[in-house]
Amino acid sequence: MIFFPRWVQDDPGATACFQNDHLDRMTALRDTGPTYPVEVVDETAEITFVEQRDTDDDTVIDRAPEELPDGYADRTR
């Protein structure tokens, strides 16, 4: 489950970005609030691919989704 302030659900455009590149903006939005009421987002997904990776392996997440090679999300095991 994910818990979001309701304003995130009401206006998702404010947070629709690669948030790591905009941490100051995300912090300002959070601090401006309001933090309540909270909207609970119940998300589930089927796991289709698992592989063992080393701790601190920066290649695990090293690019934005649109930069993944063609067919990357089609991998299954």
N, CA, C and O atoms as a CHARMM CRD file, in Angstrom:
* protein
*
  308
    1    1 MET  N      0.82600  -1.17500   0.00000 PROA 1      0.00000
    2    1 MET  CA     0.00000   0.00000   0.00000 PROA 1      0.00000
    3    1 MET  C      0.87500   1.24400   0.00000 PROA 1      0.00000
    4    1 MET  O      1.98100   1.25500   0.54100 PROA 1      0.00000
    5    2 ILE  N      0.35600   2.27100  -0.61200 PROA 2      0.00000
    6    2 ILE  CA     1.02800   3.55900  -0.64200 PROA 2      0.00000
    7    2 ILE  C      0.06600   4.58600  -0.06100 PROA 2      0.00000
    8    2 ILE  O     -1.12900   4.56200  -0.35400 PROA 2      0.00000
    9    3 PHE  N      0.58500   5.47400   0.75300 PROA 3      0.00000
   10    3 PHE  CA    -0.23200   6.52100   1.35900 PROA 3      0.00000
   11    3 PHE  C      0.18700   7.86600   0.77800 PROA 3      0.00000
   12    3 PHE  O      1.34300   8.26900   0.90400 PROA 3      0.00000
   13    4 PHE  N     -0.74800   8.55400   0.14700 PROA 4      0.00000
   14    4 PHE  CA    -0.49500   9.86500  -0.44500 PROA 4      0.00000
   15    4 PHE  C     -1.42700  10.89000   0.18200 PROA 4      0.00000
   16    4 PHE  O     -2.56400  10.56400   0.52400 PROA 4      0.00000
   17    5 PRO  N     -0.96000  12.12900   0.33700 PROA 5      0.00000
   18    5 PRO  CA    -1.91000  13.18500   0.66600 PROA 5      0.00000
   19    5 PRO  C     -2.90900  13.30300  -0.48900 PROA 5      0.00000
   20    5 PRO  O     -2.53800  13.10500  -1.64600 PROA 5      0.00000
   21    6 ARG  N     -4.13400  13.61500  -0.19500 PROA 6      0.00000
   22    6 ARG  CA    -5.17200  13.65900  -1.22800 PROA 6      0.00000
   23    6 ARG  C     -4.81900  14.61200  -2.36500 PROA 6      0.00000
   24    6 ARG  O     -5.20400  14.35700  -3.50600 PROA 6      0.00000
   25    7 TRP  N     -4.09000  15.71900  -2.09100 PROA 7      0.00000
   26    7 TRP  CA    -3.77500  16.66700  -3.16300 PROA 7      0.00000
   27    7 TRP  C     -2.93200  16.01800  -4.24800 PROA 7      0.00000
   28    7 TRP  O     -2.97800  16.45800  -5.39700 PROA 7      0.00000
   29    8 VAL  N     -2.15800  14.97800  -3.92000 PROA 8      0.00000
   30    8 VAL  CA    -1.36200  14.27600  -4.93700 PROA 8      0.00000
   31    8 VAL  C     -2.29700  13.56500  -5.90600 PROA 8      0.00000
   32    8 VAL  O     -2.07000  13.59500  -7.11600 PROA 8      0.00000
   33    9 GLN  N     -3.33200  12.93400  -5.39700 PROA 9      0.00000
   34    9 GLN  CA    -4.29500  12.26400  -6.27000 PROA 9      0.00000
   35    9 GLN  C     -5.12400  13.28100  -7.05300 PROA 9      0.00000
   36    9 GLN  O     -5.42800  13.06400  -8.22600 PROA 9      0.00000
   37   10 ASP  N     -5.48700  14.38100  -6.41300 PROA 10     0.00000
   38   10 ASP  CA    -6.30900  15.39200  -7.08000 PROA 10     0.00000
   39   10 ASP  C     -5.54700  16.13500  -8.17300 PROA 10     0.00000
   40   10 ASP  O     -6.14500  16.54300  -9.16900 PROA 10     0.00000
   41   11 ASP  N     -4.22900  16.31900  -8.00300 PROA 11     0.00000
   42   11 ASP  CA    -3.40900  17.04400  -8.97800 PROA 11     0.00000
   43   11 ASP  C     -2.08200  16.31400  -9.16700 PROA 11     0.00000
   44   11 ASP  O     -1.04600  16.81400  -8.72800 PROA 11     0.00000
   45   12 PRO  N     -2.08400  15.13600  -9.81200 PROA 12     0.00000
   46   12 PRO  CA    -0.85700  14.34000  -9.92700 PROA 12     0.00000
   47   12 PRO  C      0.21800  15.00200 -10.77700 PROA 12     0.00000
   48   12 PRO  O      1.38400  14.61600 -10.69700 PROA 12     0.00000
   49   13 GLY  N     -0.14400  15.98500 -11.58500 PROA 13     0.00000
   50   13 GLY  CA     0.84700  16.64800 -12.42400 PROA 13     0.00000
   51   13 GLY  C      1.96700  17.29100 -11.62600 PROA 13     0.00000
   52   13 GLY  O      3.08200  17.43600 -12.12800 PROA 13     0.00000
   53   14 ALA  N      1.68300  17.67500 -10.39200 PROA 14     0.00000
   54   14 ALA  CA     2.70700  18.31000  -9.56000 PROA 14     0.00000
   55   14 ALA  C      3.85500  17.36100  -9.24400 PROA 14     0.00000
   56   14 ALA  O      4.98100  17.80400  -9.02200 PROA 14     0.00000
   57   15 THR  N      3.58300  16.06600  -9.22300 PROA 15     0.00000
   58   15 THR  CA     4.62300  15.09600  -8.86200 PROA 15     0.00000
   59   15 THR  C      4.96800  14.15100 -10.00300 PROA 15     0.00000
   60   15 THR  O      5.70300  13.18500  -9.80000 PROA 15     0.00000
   61   16 ALA  N      4.44700  14.41500 -11.20500 PROA 16     0.00000
   62   16 ALA  CA     4.70600  13.53800 -12.35300 PROA 16     0.00000
   63   16 ALA  C      6.03400  13.92300 -12.99300 PROA 16     0.00000
   64   16 ALA  O      6.07600  14.61000 -14.01400 PROA 16     0.00000
   65   17 CYS  N      7.10900  13.46800 -12.37500 PROA 17     0.00000
   66   17 CYS  CA     8.45400  13.75500 -12.86700 PROA 17     0.00000
   67   17 CYS  C      9.39000  12.71500 -12.26600 PROA 17     0.00000
   68   17 CYS  O      8.99100  11.95500 -11.38400 PROA 17     0.00000
   69   18 PHE  N     10.63000  12.67900 -12.73800 PROA 18     0.00000
   70   18 PHE  CA    11.63000  11.82200 -12.10400 PROA 18     0.00000
   71   18 PHE  C     12.02400  12.52500 -10.81600 PROA 18     0.00000
   72   18 PHE  O     12.86600  13.42300 -10.82000 PROA 18     0.00000
   73   19 GLN  N     11.41700  12.11500  -9.72600 PROA 19     0.00000
   74   19 GLN  CA    11.47600  12.87800  -8.48800 PROA 19     0.00000
   75   19 GLN  C     12.88700  13.06100  -7.94300 PROA 19     0.00000
   76   19 GLN  O     13.15200  14.06300  -7.27900 PROA 19     0.00000
   77   20 ASN  N     13.79900  12.12900  -8.19900 PROA 20     0.00000
   78   20 ASN  CA    15.16500  12.29000  -7.70000 PROA 20     0.00000
   79   20 ASN  C     15.83700  13.52200  -8.28500 PROA 20     0.00000
   80   20 ASN  O     16.74100  14.08400  -7.66600 PROA 20     0.00000
   81   21 ASP  N     15.41000  13.95000  -9.46800 PROA 21     0.00000
   82   21 ASP  CA    15.96800  15.15600 -10.08400 PROA 21     0.00000
   83   21 ASP  C     15.31900  16.42500  -9.54900 PROA 21     0.00000
   84   21 ASP  O     15.75500  17.52700  -9.88100 PROA 21     0.00000
   85   22 HSD  N     14.28500  16.28500  -8.72800 PROA 22     0.00000
   86   22 HSD  CA    13.51500  17.44200  -8.26400 PROA 22     0.00000
   87   22 HSD  C     13.23500  17.34700  -6.76400 PROA 22     0.00000
   88   22 HSD  O     12.13700  17.68100  -6.31900 PROA 22     0.00000
   89   23 LEU  N     14.21200  16.89700  -5.98500 PROA 23     0.00000
   90   23 LEU  CA    13.97700  16.68300  -4.55700 PROA 23     0.00000
   91   23 LEU  C     13.62000  17.97000  -3.82000 PROA 23     0.00000
   92   23 LEU  O     12.78900  17.94600  -2.91200 PROA 23     0.00000
   93   24 ASP  N     14.23100  19.09600  -4.19500 PROA 24     0.00000
   94   24 ASP  CA    13.88500  20.36100  -3.53800 PROA 24     0.00000
   95   24 ASP  C     12.41500  20.70400  -3.77700 PROA 24     0.00000
   96   24 ASP  O     11.72600  21.15800  -2.86400 PROA 24     0.00000
   97   25 ARG  N     11.93800  20.48700  -4.99800 PROA 25     0.00000
   98   25 ARG  CA    10.52600  20.75200  -5.32000 PROA 25     0.00000
   99   25 ARG  C      9.60700  19.79700  -4.55100 PROA 25     0.00000
  100   25 ARG  O      8.57400  20.21700  -4.02900 PROA 25     0.00000
  101   26 MET  N      9.98300  18.51000  -4.48100 PROA 26     0.00000
  102   26 MET  CA     9.15700  17.53700  -3.76100 PROA 26     0.00000
  103   26 MET  C      9.08100  17.89900  -2.27600 PROA 26     0.00000
  104   26 MET  O      8.02300  17.79100  -1.65700 PROA 26     0.00000
  105   27 THR  N     10.21200  18.33000  -1.71300 PROA 27     0.00000
  106   27 THR  CA    10.22900  18.72800  -0.30500 PROA 27     0.00000
  107   27 THR  C      9.34400  19.94700  -0.08300 PROA 27     0.00000
  108   27 THR  O      8.59800  20.00000   0.89500 PROA 27     0.00000
  109   28 ALA  N      9.41900  20.92800  -0.98200 PROA 28     0.00000
  110   28 ALA  CA     8.58600  22.12700  -0.85500 PROA 28     0.00000
  111   28 ALA  C      7.10300  21.77600  -0.94600 PROA 28     0.00000
  112   28 ALA  O      6.29900  22.29500  -0.17100 PROA 28     0.00000
  113   29 LEU  N      6.73200  20.90900  -1.87500 PROA 29     0.00000
  114   29 LEU  CA     5.33200  20.49100  -1.99200 PROA 29     0.00000
  115   29 LEU  C      4.87200  19.78000  -0.72600 PROA 29     0.00000
  116   29 LEU  O      3.76800  20.01800  -0.23500 PROA 29     0.00000
  117   30 ARG  N      5.72500  18.90600  -0.20400 PROA 30     0.00000
  118   30 ARG  CA     5.37700  18.18800   1.02500 PROA 30     0.00000
  119   30 ARG  C      5.20700  19.16300   2.18400 PROA 30     0.00000
  120   30 ARG  O      4.24800  19.06400   2.94900 PROA 30     0.00000
  121   31 ASP  N      6.14100  20.10800   2.31200 PROA 31     0.00000
  122   31 ASP  CA     6.09100  21.03800   3.43700 PROA 31     0.00000
  123   31 ASP  C      4.92200  22.01700   3.33100 PROA 31     0.00000
  124   31 ASP  O      4.39900  22.47000   4.34900 PROA 31     0.00000
  125   32 THR  N      4.51000  22.34700   2.10100 PROA 32     0.00000
  126   32 THR  CA     3.38200  23.24400   1.89300 PROA 32     0.00000
  127   32 THR  C      2.08000  22.57000   2.30500 PROA 32     0.00000
  128   32 THR  O      1.15800  23.21600   2.80300 PROA 32     0.00000
  129   33 GLY  N      2.02400  21.24200   2.08600 PROA 33     0.00000
  130   33 GLY  CA     0.87600  20.46300   2.51400 PROA 33     0.00000
  131   33 GLY  C     -0.36500  20.73800   1.69500 PROA 33     0.00000
  132   33 GLY  O     -0.25800  21.30900   0.60900 PROA 33     0.00000
  133   34 PRO  N     -1.52000  20.36100   2.16200 PROA 34     0.00000
  134   34 PRO  CA    -1.72300  19.67600   3.43500 PROA 34     0.00000
  135   34 PRO  C     -1.32300  18.20400   3.35500 PROA 34     0.00000
  136   34 PRO  O     -1.30200  17.61800   2.27300 PROA 34     0.00000
  137   35 THR  N     -1.00700  17.61700   4.49800 PROA 35     0.00000
  138   35 THR  CA    -0.64600  16.20300   4.51100 PROA 35     0.00000
  139   35 THR  C     -1.85300  15.30600   4.75200 PROA 35     0.00000
  140   35 THR  O     -1.76600  14.09200   4.57100 PROA 35     0.00000
  141   36 TYR  N     -2.98900  15.89500   5.16200 PROA 36     0.00000
  142   36 TYR  CA    -4.20800  15.13200   5.39000 PROA 36     0.00000
  143   36 TYR  C     -5.34000  15.80600   4.64700 PROA 36     0.00000
  144   36 TYR  O     -5.28000  17.02500   4.48200 PROA 36     0.00000
  145   37 PRO  N     -6.35400  15.12200   4.19000 PROA 37     0.00000
  146   37 PRO  CA    -6.58800  13.69100   4.37500 PROA 37     0.00000
  147   37 PRO  C     -5.64900  12.85700   3.51500 PROA 37     0.00000
  148   37 PRO  O     -5.08700  13.33900   2.53000 PROA 37     0.00000
  149   38 VAL  N     -5.49300  11.61200   3.90300 PROA 38     0.00000
  150   38 VAL  CA    -4.60600  10.68000   3.21500 PROA 38     0.00000
  151   38 VAL  C     -5.42600   9.79600   2.28800 PROA 38     0.00000
  152   38 VAL  O     -6.52300   9.35900   2.63400 PROA 38     0.00000
  153   39 GLU  N     -4.88400   9.54200   1.11800 PROA 39     0.00000
  154   39 GLU  CA    -5.49800   8.62900   0.15400 PROA 39     0.00000
  155   39 GLU  C     -4.65500   7.35800   0.13200 PROA 39     0.00000
  156   39 GLU  O     -3.44200   7.42800  -0.06900 PROA 39     0.00000
  157   40 VAL  N     -5.27400   6.20400   0.33700 PROA 40     0.00000
  158   40 VAL  CA    -4.56800   4.92700   0.32500 PROA 40     0.00000
  159   40 VAL  C     -4.66600   4.33900  -1.07500 PROA 40     0.00000
  160   40 VAL  O     -5.76000   4.18200  -1.61700 PROA 40     0.00000
  161   41 VAL  N     -3.51300   4.01400  -1.65800 PROA 41     0.00000
  162   41 VAL  CA    -3.46800   3.41000  -2.98600 PROA 41     0.00000
  163   41 VAL  C     -3.03700   1.96400  -2.80600 PROA 41     0.00000
  164   41 VAL  O     -1.89700   1.69100  -2.42900 PROA 41     0.00000
  165   42 ASP  N     -3.93900   1.05200  -3.07300 PROA 42     0.00000
  166   42 ASP  CA    -3.66300  -0.37700  -2.93400 PROA 42     0.00000
  167   42 ASP  C     -3.16400  -0.89100  -4.27700 PROA 42     0.00000
  168   42 ASP  O     -3.95100  -1.08100  -5.20400 PROA 42     0.00000
  169   43 GLU  N     -1.86800  -1.11400  -4.38000 PROA 43     0.00000
  170   43 GLU  CA    -1.28200  -1.53800  -5.64800 PROA 43     0.00000
  171   43 GLU  C     -0.69700  -2.94100  -5.51700 PROA 43     0.00000
  172   43 GLU  O     -0.04700  -3.27000  -4.52500 PROA 43     0.00000
  173   44 THR  N     -0.93900  -3.74700  -6.52700 PROA 44     0.00000
  174   44 THR  CA    -0.33700  -5.07200  -6.59000 PROA 44     0.00000
  175   44 THR  C      0.11200  -5.32300  -8.01900 PROA 44     0.00000
  176   44 THR  O     -0.36600  -4.68900  -8.96000 PROA 44     0.00000
  177   45 ALA  N      1.03000  -6.24700  -8.16100 PROA 45     0.00000
  178   45 ALA  CA     1.50600  -6.61600  -9.49400 PROA 45     0.00000
  179   45 ALA  C      2.04300  -8.03300  -9.44000 PROA 45     0.00000
  180   45 ALA  O      2.46800  -8.51000  -8.38700 PROA 45     0.00000
  181   46 GLU  N      2.02300  -8.68700 -10.55800 PROA 46     0.00000
  182   46 GLU  CA     2.58400 -10.02400 -10.66500 PROA 46     0.00000
  183   46 GLU  C      4.08000  -9.90600 -10.94900 PROA 46     0.00000
  184   46 GLU  O      4.48600  -9.19700 -11.86900 PROA 46     0.00000
  185   47 ILE  N      4.89600 -10.60000 -10.16000 PROA 47     0.00000
  186   47 ILE  CA     6.34200 -10.60600 -10.38500 PROA 47     0.00000
  187   47 ILE  C      6.62800 -11.57400 -11.52100 PROA 47     0.00000
  188   47 ILE  O      6.29000 -12.75500 -11.43900 PROA 47     0.00000
  189   48 THR  N      7.25500 -11.07100 -12.58400 PROA 48     0.00000
  190   48 THR  CA     7.51400 -11.90300 -13.76500 PROA 48     0.00000
  191   48 THR  C      8.98900 -12.14400 -14.01000 PROA 48     0.00000
  192   48 THR  O      9.34300 -12.96300 -14.85800 PROA 48     0.00000
  193   49 PHE  N      9.86400 -11.44900 -13.28600 PROA 49     0.00000
  194   49 PHE  CA    11.29900 -11.59500 -13.53000 PROA 49     0.00000
  195   49 PHE  C     12.04200 -11.33500 -12.23000 PROA 49     0.00000
  196   49 PHE  O     11.79300 -10.33800 -11.55200 PROA 49     0.00000
  197   50 VAL  N     12.95400 -12.23300 -11.88500 PROA 50     0.00000
  198   50 VAL  CA    13.77500 -12.08300 -10.68800 PROA 50     0.00000
  199   50 VAL  C     15.19600 -12.46800 -11.05100 PROA 50     0.00000
  200   50 VAL  O     15.41900 -13.47200 -11.72800 PROA 50     0.00000
  201   51 GLU  N     16.15600 -11.67700 -10.60400 PROA 51     0.00000
  202   51 GLU  CA    17.55500 -12.04600 -10.76800 PROA 51     0.00000
  203   51 GLU  C     18.33500 -11.55600  -9.55700 PROA 51     0.00000
  204   51 GLU  O     17.96500 -10.55600  -8.94200 PROA 51     0.00000
  205   52 GLN  N     19.39100 -12.24100  -9.21900 PROA 52     0.00000
  206   52 GLN  CA    20.22600 -11.89400  -8.07800 PROA 52     0.00000
  207   52 GLN  C     21.19600 -10.79000  -8.47200 PROA 52     0.00000
  208   52 GLN  O     21.88000 -10.89800  -9.49000 PROA 52     0.00000
  209   53 ARG  N     21.26100  -9.73600  -7.67900 PROA 53     0.00000
  210   53 ARG  CA    22.19200  -8.63700  -7.92000 PROA 53     0.00000
  211   53 ARG  C     22.96600  -8.37200  -6.64100 PROA 53     0.00000
  212   53 ARG  O     22.47000  -8.63000  -5.54500 PROA 53     0.00000
  213   54 ASP  N     24.17200  -7.86200  -6.77600 PROA 54     0.00000
  214   54 ASP  CA    25.00400  -7.56500  -5.61200 PROA 54     0.00000
  215   54 ASP  C     24.51100  -6.30500  -4.89900 PROA 54     0.00000
  216   54 ASP  O     23.87500  -5.43900  -5.50100 PROA 54     0.00000
  217   55 THR  N     24.81700  -6.22600  -3.61800 PROA 55     0.00000
  218   55 THR  CA    24.52100  -5.03300  -2.84300 PROA 55     0.00000
  219   55 THR  C     25.26200  -3.84300  -3.44000 PROA 55     0.00000
  220   55 THR  O     26.40900  -3.97900  -3.86500 PROA 55     0.00000
  221   56 ASP  N     24.63400  -2.70200  -3.47400 PROA 56     0.00000
  222   56 ASP  CA    25.22400  -1.45600  -3.99400 PROA 56     0.00000
  223   56 ASP  C     25.56800  -1.52700  -5.47500 PROA 56     0.00000
  224   56 ASP  O     26.46400  -0.81700  -5.93000 PROA 56     0.00000
  225   57 ASP  N     24.87400  -2.36800  -6.23600 PROA 57     0.00000
  226   57 ASP  CA    25.08200  -2.45500  -7.68800 PROA 57     0.00000
  227   57 ASP  C     24.29000  -1.32900  -8.34700 PROA 57     0.00000
  228   57 ASP  O     23.07000  -1.41800  -8.48400 PROA 57     0.00000
  229   58 ASP  N     24.98500  -0.27800  -8.75200 PROA 58     0.00000
  230   58 ASP  CA    24.32000   0.89000  -9.32300 PROA 58     0.00000
  231   58 ASP  C     23.73600   0.63900 -10.70400 PROA 58     0.00000
  232   58 ASP  O     23.02600   1.49900 -11.22600 PROA 58     0.00000
  233   59 THR  N     24.00900  -0.50800 -11.31200 PROA 59     0.00000
  234   59 THR  CA    23.42600  -0.80300 -12.62000 PROA 59     0.00000
  235   59 THR  C     21.99900  -1.33300 -12.50100 PROA 59     0.00000
  236   59 THR  O     21.30900  -1.47500 -13.51000 PROA 59     0.00000
  237   60 VAL  N     21.54900  -1.62500 -11.28400 PROA 60     0.00000
  238   60 VAL  CA    20.19400  -2.14400 -11.10300 PROA 60     0.00000
  239   60 VAL  C     19.17400  -1.10400 -11.57000 PROA 60     0.00000
  240   60 VAL  O     18.25500  -1.42800 -12.32200 PROA 60     0.00000
  241   61 ILE  N     19.33200   0.11300 -11.13500 PROA 61     0.00000
  242   61 ILE  CA    18.48000   1.21300 -11.59500 PROA 61     0.00000
  243   61 ILE  C     19.42200   2.33600 -12.00500 PROA 61     0.00000
  244   61 ILE  O     19.86000   3.13300 -11.17600 PROA 61     0.00000
  245   62 ASP  N     19.72500   2.38500 -13.29000 PROA 62     0.00000
  246   62 ASP  CA    20.70000   3.38000 -13.74800 PROA 62     0.00000
  247   62 ASP  C     20.19600   4.22800 -14.90100 PROA 62     0.00000
  248   62 ASP  O     20.96600   4.96600 -15.51500 PROA 62     0.00000
  249   63 ARG  N     18.88100   4.12500 -15.20200 PROA 63     0.00000
  250   63 ARG  CA    18.33700   4.93200 -16.29800 PROA 63     0.00000
  251   63 ARG  C     16.82700   5.06100 -16.13700 PROA 63     0.00000
  252   63 ARG  O     16.18500   4.28600 -15.42800 PROA 63     0.00000
  253   64 ALA  N     16.29300   6.04900 -16.80500 PROA 64     0.00000
  254   64 ALA  CA    14.84500   6.26500 -16.77200 PROA 64     0.00000
  255   64 ALA  C     14.14200   5.18000 -17.58400 PROA 64     0.00000
  256   64 ALA  O     14.74900   4.62300 -18.49800 PROA 64     0.00000
  257   65 PRO  N     12.88600   4.86500 -17.28100 PROA 65     0.00000
  258   65 PRO  CA    12.17400   3.80800 -18.00200 PROA 65     0.00000
  259   65 PRO  C     12.17900   3.98200 -19.51400 PROA 65     0.00000
  260   65 PRO  O     12.29100   2.99900 -20.24700 PROA 65     0.00000
  261   66 GLU  N     12.05800   5.22300 -19.99400 PROA 66     0.00000
  262   66 GLU  CA    12.03200   5.42700 -21.44300 PROA 66     0.00000
  263   66 GLU  C     13.38400   5.16500 -22.10500 PROA 66     0.00000
  264   66 GLU  O     13.46800   5.10000 -23.33200 PROA 66     0.00000
  265   67 GLU  N     14.44300   5.01300 -21.30700 PROA 67     0.00000
  266   67 GLU  CA    15.77100   4.73200 -21.85300 PROA 67     0.00000
  267   67 GLU  C     16.10500   3.24000 -21.86300 PROA 67     0.00000
  268   67 GLU  O     17.19300   2.85700 -22.29400 PROA 67     0.00000
  269   68 LEU  N     15.18500   2.39500 -21.39600 PROA 68     0.00000
  270   68 LEU  CA    15.43300   0.95500 -21.39400 PROA 68     0.00000
  271   68 LEU  C     15.44300   0.42900 -22.82600 PROA 68     0.00000
  272   68 LEU  O     14.74600   0.96300 -23.69000 PROA 68     0.00000
  273   69 PRO  N     16.23700  -0.62200 -23.08200 PROA 69     0.00000
  274   69 PRO  CA    16.26900  -1.18700 -24.43400 PROA 69     0.00000
  275   69 PRO  C     14.91500  -1.78100 -24.82300 PROA 69     0.00000
  276   69 PRO  O     14.14300  -2.19700 -23.96000 PROA 69     0.00000
  277   70 ASP  N     14.63600  -1.81800 -26.11800 PROA 70     0.00000
  278   70 ASP  CA    13.40400  -2.43500 -26.60200 PROA 70     0.00000
  279   70 ASP  C     13.29400  -3.86000 -26.07100 PROA 70     0.00000
  280   70 ASP  O     14.27300  -4.60600 -26.07900 PROA 70     0.00000
  281   71 GLY  N     12.10700  -4.23800 -25.61200 PROA 71     0.00000
  282   71 GLY  CA    11.86600  -5.58600 -25.12200 PROA 71     0.00000
  283   71 GLY  C     12.29600  -5.83000 -23.68700 PROA 71     0.00000
  284   71 GLY  O     12.09700  -6.93300 -23.17800 PROA 71     0.00000
  285   72 TYR  N     12.87500  -4.84800 -23.01600 PROA 72     0.00000
  286   72 TYR  CA    13.38000  -5.04500 -21.65300 PROA 72     0.00000
  287   72 TYR  C     12.28200  -5.52600 -20.70500 PROA 72     0.00000
  288   72 TYR  O     12.50100  -6.43800 -19.90900 PROA 72     0.00000
  289   73 ALA  N     11.11100  -4.91700 -20.79100 PROA 73     0.00000
  290   73 ALA  CA    10.02400  -5.28000 -19.88400 PROA 73     0.00000
  291   73 ALA  C      9.36600  -6.60700 -20.25700 PROA 73     0.00000
  292   73 ALA  O      8.52800  -7.10200 -19.50400 PROA 73     0.00000
  293   74 ASP  N      9.72000  -7.18900 -21.38800 PROA 74     0.00000
  294   74 ASP  CA     9.14700  -8.46600 -21.81000 PROA 74     0.00000
  295   74 ASP  C      9.90200  -9.65900 -21.24700 PROA 74     0.00000
  296   74 ASP  O      9.49400 -10.80200 -21.45300 PROA 74     0.00000
  297   75 ARG  N     11.01100  -9.40500 -20.52900 PROA 75     0.00000
  298   75 ARG  CA    11.80400 -10.50900 -19.97200 PROA 75     0.00000
  299   75 ARG  C     10.99900 -11.23600 -18.89600 PROA 75     0.00000
  300   75 ARG  O     10.41600 -10.60000 -18.01700 PROA 75     0.00000
  301   76 THR  N     10.96700 -12.54200 -18.96400 PROA 76     0.00000
  302   76 THR  CA    10.30900 -13.35200 -17.93600 PROA 76     0.00000
  303   76 THR  C     11.14800 -14.58800 -17.68800 PROA 76     0.00000
  304   76 THR  O     11.92600 -15.01700 -18.54000 PROA 76     0.00000
  305   77 ARG  N     10.97600 -15.14800 -16.51000 PROA 77     0.00000
  306   77 ARG  CA    11.65500 -16.40100 -16.16200 PROA 77     0.00000
  307   77 ARG  C     10.70800 -17.27100 -15.39900 PROA 77     0.00000
  308   77 ARG  O     11.07000 -18.37900 -15.00300 PROA 77     0.00000
